[in-house]
């Protein structure tokens, strides 16, 4: 069994001096073990710390990659929305351009016709922006998405209004239905047959027999047949309660059920029915009420179609 204490003797041969040192084994062993294991422990700790740091970096990298992917997707979505808005704004801008004269004709339509066309008052869809703290990209992207969505909704509303307005513009009887000169206006007059006072519900436009008669707005032919005093009569329904009538025709160029555009040929000037000579009798009605066609014409002082 090892002794717990040892004596170390050091002798100097020259002087003969002898020195003795007593050493305990346990403290020496503890010191040796400490000296040997301390660097190992320090190295192991450093290695574990480095490994932990590397794992943390990998985890952070993965998180950043995920966030970057999410942000890229959000950015692409926002870019798509912006492009769609730009296209839609260009489209609405192009459709919004309307001839001032035609707009003036539309303004003179009865309020009931315009309300029917536009579907009543449009709800106010102003954007209410709530800005919670923009302290993170998620909040920023979310706010931008909400803003763009709100703009898209508002733009859809504007586009719908523009489309409705353009449809009403297309349905507004605004051109002269034939070339010729105005021989009788809407209102009170002397009946050419009886000489008595009479109310004339439209315009009489004198022209040569066989001259073309045009549709004054887009619509659908609901009648193309003989109709008593009107003679050969074409009636067009333009929607929104608007209707035009073209009487005394010598020939039809359309038939009932046919869709027509402004400027399409409907028939030829004649003197059928109750007429003293070749002319076109032209009426405009709104919800059954007689309108003066002159107030809707783009150029009321000129006699001629288109």
Order of alpha helices (4+ residues) and beta strands (2+ residues): beta-beta-alpha-alpha-alpha-alpha-beta-beta-beta-beta-beta-beta-beta-beta-beta-beta-beta-beta
